[in-house]
Amino acid sequence: MLEKTTRMNYLYDFYQSLLTPKQRNYMSLYYLDDFSLGEIAEEYKISRQAVYDNIKRTETMLEEYEEKLLLFQKFQERRELITELKQLSQEYENSTRLQNVIQLLEKLE
């Protein structure tokens, strides 16, 4: 469950601007603020099932966006390359330039 929550949080970060305000609110409350379905339903005065359905539809949409745009996958690949570059930079005594490039890459994240 934690892995799914982490993935949804990343997908939400990358694609939230493509969601409706209602979808953003539900996802934010559920995944970021750790509200239960019942708490969200009470907040919006709707049924728990309506909240559940909306969240499930939104999760599917986020996965479809990722399937097409691959922003999260590319982010993970960049992080792995930065980690590898850091390890390589330790092998060179005078690697100031390489260290600077790594820092610039990290700022892009």
C-alpha positions in Angstrom: 0.0 0.0 0.0 2.8 2.4 0.8 4.4 1.8 -2.6 1.0 2.7 -4.3 0.6 5.8 -2.1 4.1 7.0 -3.0 3.5 6.4 -6.7 0.2 8.2 -6.6 1.8 11.1 -4.8 4.4 11.4 -7.5 1.9 11.1 -10.3 -0.3 13.7 -8.6 2.7 16.1 -8.4 3.5 15.6 -12.1 -0.1 15.7 -13.5 -2.2 17.6 -11.0 -2.6 20.6 -13.4 -4.5 18.2 -15.7 -7.1 17.4 -13.1 -10.3 19.2 -12.3 -10.4 21.2 -9.0 -12.7 18.5 -7.4 -10.3 15.7 -8.5 -7.3 17.7 -7.1 -9.1 18.3 -3.8 -10.1 14.6 -3.3 -6.7 13.3 -4.2 -4.9 15.9 -2.0 -7.1 15.0 1.0 -6.8 11.3 0.4 -3.2 10.9 -0.5 -1.4 13.9 1.0 -3.5 14.7 4.0 -4.4 11.1 4.8 -8.1 11.7 5.1 -10.4 8.6 5.0 -13.1 8.2 2.4 -15.6 8.9 5.1 -14.0 12.1 6.2 -13.8 13.4 2.6 -17.5 12.4 2.1 -18.5 14.2 5.2 -16.5 17.3 4.2 -18.2 17.5 0.8 -21.6 16.1 2.0 -21.6 13.3 -0.5 -21.5 9.5 -0.2 -18.4 7.6 0.6 -19.0 5.6 -2.6 -19.0 8.8 -4.6 -15.6 9.7 -3.1 -14.2 6.2 -3.8 -15.4 6.2 -7.4 -13.9 9.7 -8.0 -10.6 8.7 -6.5 -10.4 5.5 -8.5 -11.3 7.3 -11.8 -8.6 9.9 -11.0 -6.0 7.2 -10.2 -6.8 5.6 -13.6 -6.4 9.0 -15.3 -3.1 9.6 -13.7 -1.8 6.2 -14.7 -3.0 6.9 -18.3 -1.2 10.3 -18.3 2.0 8.6 -17.1 1.6 5.8 -19.8 1.6 8.5 -22.5 3.9 11.2 -21.1 6.3 9.2 -18.9 7.2 12.1 -16.7 7.6 10.0 -13.6 9.6 7.3 -15.4 12.0 9.9 -16.8 12.3 11.5 -13.3 13.3 8.1 -11.8 15.8 7.5 -14.6 17.4 10.9 -14.1 17.7 10.3 -10.3 19.4 7.0 -11.0 21.9 8.6 -13.4 22.6 11.4 -10.9 23.3 8.8 -8.2 25.7 6.9 -10.6 27.4 10.2 -11.5 28.0 10.9 -7.8 29.6 7.5 -7.4 31.8 8.1 -10.4 32.8 11.5 -9.2 34.3 10.0 -6.1 36.8 8.1 -8.2 38.4 11.3 -9.4 40.5 13.5 -7.2 40.0 16.7 -9.1 36.3 16.4 -10.0 35.1 19.9 -9.2 33.7 20.3 -12.7 31.9 17.0 -12.5 30.5 18.0 -9.0 29.2 21.2 -10.5 27.5 19.4 -13.3 25.9 17.0 -10.8 24.6 20.0 -8.7 23.1 21.6 -11.8 21.3 18.4 -12.7 20.0 18.1 -9.2 18.6 21.6 -9.4 16.6 20.6 -12.4 14.7 18.0 -10.4 
